[in-house]
Amino acid sequence: MLEILAERFNYIPIIILMMIGLYVVIATGNLVKRLVGLSLFQTSVFLLYITIGKVFGGSPPIIADDGHHGEDAGHGAEAVVAHGADAGEHAAEAADHAVDTAHQAAEIIYSNPLPHVLILTAIVVGVATLAVGLALVVRIREAYGTIEDDALNAADYSLESGSAE
């Protein structure tokens, strides 16, 4: 049991952040505090996806250019056209080298960059959404004079009941 917790220790703070963010959204009536709770929850989701996307022992998905990548196949093709049977041997060697390179590339463990790219985009969208939410809170404050949920509901109810009479 302790081994499982030790292997997945990074999920514990993420879950704690999620629960704190969710609690703040549900428990408070202040609109700014709710936006802060949503941001905290969103940040914990970002951390969760980044944690899932991490590959231990993985390298960045960048193929090192050693000067032979892609050149052998072109050289072999030119040789076949120019030199006939002797060039067929060069083409076979180039094909063998390409297969060896593919096997070496298959042995390397690469990290998947997609979760990181998606989270980068989500951060930008999250910041923009937070800015819109804060702008709405400012407008609500100007219109109603408060940002507390109970006071806003009371003000709306008094407007509805006052207009019905």
C-alpha positions as CSV (number, residue, x, y, z in Angstrom):
1,M,0.0,0.0,0.0
2,L,2.8,2.4,0.9
3,E,4.6,1.6,-2.4
4,I,1.5,2.5,-4.4
5,L,1.3,5.8,-2.5
6,A,5.0,6.5,-2.9
7,E,4.8,5.9,-6.7
8,R,1.8,8.2,-7.1
9,F,2.7,10.8,-4.5
10,N,2.4,13.6,-7.0
11,Y,-1.4,13.0,-7.3
12,I,-2.0,13.7,-3.6
13,P,-1.3,17.5,-3.8
14,I,-3.2,17.7,-7.1
15,I,-6.3,16.1,-5.5
16,I,-6.0,18.4,-2.5
17,L,-5.8,21.5,-4.7
18,M,-8.9,20.2,-6.7
19,M,-10.9,19.7,-3.5
20,I,-9.9,23.1,-2.1
21,G,-10.9,24.8,-5.4
22,L,-14.2,23.0,-5.5
23,Y,-14.9,23.8,-1.9
24,V,-14.2,27.5,-2.4
25,V,-16.5,27.6,-5.4
26,I,-19.4,25.9,-3.5
27,A,-19.0,27.4,0.0
28,T,-18.4,31.1,-0.7
29,G,-20.9,33.7,-1.9
30,N,-18.3,36.2,-2.9
31,L,-17.9,36.3,-6.7
32,V,-14.2,37.1,-6.6
33,K,-13.5,34.2,-4.2
34,R,-15.4,31.9,-6.6
35,L,-13.2,33.0,-9.5
36,V,-10.1,32.3,-7.4
37,G,-11.5,28.9,-6.5
38,L,-12.2,28.2,-10.2
39,S,-8.6,29.2,-11.0
40,L,-7.2,26.9,-8.3
41,F,-9.3,24.0,-9.6
42,Q,-8.2,24.8,-13.2
43,T,-4.5,24.9,-12.1
44,S,-4.9,21.5,-10.4
45,V,-6.3,20.0,-13.6
46,F,-3.3,21.5,-15.5
47,L,-0.9,19.8,-13.1
48,L,-2.8,16.5,-13.4
49,Y,-2.5,16.5,-17.2
50,I,1.2,17.5,-17.1
51,T,1.8,14.8,-14.6
52,I,0.1,12.2,-16.7
53,G,2.1,13.4,-19.8
54,K,5.5,13.0,-18.1
55,V,7.4,9.9,-19.2
56,F,10.3,8.9,-16.8
57,G,13.4,8.3,-18.7
58,G,11.9,9.9,-21.8
59,S,13.7,12.4,-23.9
60,P,12.3,15.4,-25.8
61,P,10.9,14.3,-29.2
62,I,13.7,15.8,-31.2
63,I,15.5,13.7,-33.7
64,A,19.3,14.5,-33.7
65,D,20.6,15.3,-37.1
66,D,23.9,13.5,-37.5
67,G,24.3,14.4,-41.1
68,H,23.0,11.0,-42.4
69,H,19.3,11.4,-41.8
70,G,17.6,11.2,-45.1
71,E,20.7,11.6,-47.2
72,D,21.4,7.9,-47.7
73,A,18.1,7.2,-49.3
74,G,18.6,10.0,-51.8
75,H,22.1,9.0,-52.5
76,G,21.1,5.4,-53.1
77,A,18.3,6.4,-55.4
78,E,20.7,8.6,-57.4
79,A,23.2,5.8,-57.6
80,V,20.7,3.3,-58.9
81,V,19.8,5.6,-61.7
82,A,23.4,6.6,-62.5
83,H,25.4,3.4,-62.0
84,G,23.2,0.4,-62.6
85,A,24.0,-2.8,-60.7
86,D,26.8,-1.4,-58.6
87,A,24.4,1.3,-57.3
88,G,22.0,-1.5,-56.3
89,E,24.5,-2.5,-53.6
90,H,24.6,1.2,-52.4
91,A,20.9,1.3,-52.3
92,A,20.8,-1.9,-50.2
93,E,23.3,-0.5,-47.8
94,A,21.3,2.7,-47.5
95,A,18.2,0.7,-46.9
96,D,20.0,-1.3,-44.2
97,H,21.2,1.9,-42.6
98,A,17.7,3.3,-42.7
99,V,16.3,0.2,-41.0
100,D,19.1,0.4,-38.3
101,T,18.2,4.1,-37.7
102,A,14.6,3.2,-37.4
103,H,15.4,0.5,-34.9
104,Q,17.6,2.9,-32.9
105,A,14.8,5.5,-32.9
106,A,12.3,2.8,-31.7
107,E,14.5,2.0,-28.8
108,I,14.6,5.6,-27.6
109,I,11.7,6.5,-25.3
110,Y,10.2,9.9,-26.2
111,S,8.0,12.1,-24.1
112,N,4.7,13.0,-25.7
113,P,4.6,16.8,-26.2
114,L,0.8,16.9,-26.9
115,P,-0.3,17.3,-23.2
116,H,2.1,20.1,-22.7
117,V,1.0,22.0,-25.8
118,L,-2.6,21.5,-24.9
119,I,-2.0,22.8,-21.3
120,L,-0.2,25.8,-22.7
121,T,-3.2,26.6,-24.8
122,A,-5.5,26.0,-21.8
123,I,-3.5,28.4,-19.7
124,V,-4.0,31.1,-22.2
125,V,-7.7,30.4,-22.5
126,G,-8.0,30.2,-18.6
127,V,-6.3,33.6,-18.2
128,A,-8.6,35.2,-20.8
129,T,-11.7,33.6,-19.1
130,L,-10.6,34.9,-15.7
131,A,-10.1,38.4,-17.1
132,V,-13.7,38.3,-18.6
133,G,-15.0,37.0,-15.3
134,L,-13.3,39.7,-13.3
135,A,-14.7,42.3,-15.8
136,L,-18.2,41.0,-15.2
137,V,-17.7,41.2,-11.4
138,V,-16.7,44.8,-11.8
139,R,-19.8,45.5,-13.9
140,I,-22.0,43.7,-11.3
141,R,-20.4,45.7,-8.5
142,E,-21.2,48.9,-10.4
143,A,-24.8,47.9,-11.1
144,Y,-25.7,46.4,-7.7
145,G,-23.2,47.8,-5.3
146,T,-22.1,44.4,-4.0
147,I,-20.5,41.1,-5.2
148,E,-22.0,38.9,-2.5
149,D,-24.4,36.2,-3.8
150,D,-27.1,36.6,-1.2
151,A,-27.2,40.4,-1.6
152,L,-27.4,40.0,-5.4
153,N,-30.3,37.5,-5.1
154,A,-32.1,39.8,-2.7
155,A,-31.7,42.7,-5.0
156,D,-33.0,40.7,-8.0
157,Y,-35.9,39.5,-6.0
158,S,-36.8,43.0,-4.8
159,L,-36.6,44.2,-8.5
160,E,-38.9,41.4,-9.7
161,S,-41.4,41.8,-6.9
162,G,-41.3,45.6,-7.2
163,S,-42.0,45.4,-11.0
164,A,-44.8,42.9,-10.5
165,E,-46.8,45.2,-8.2
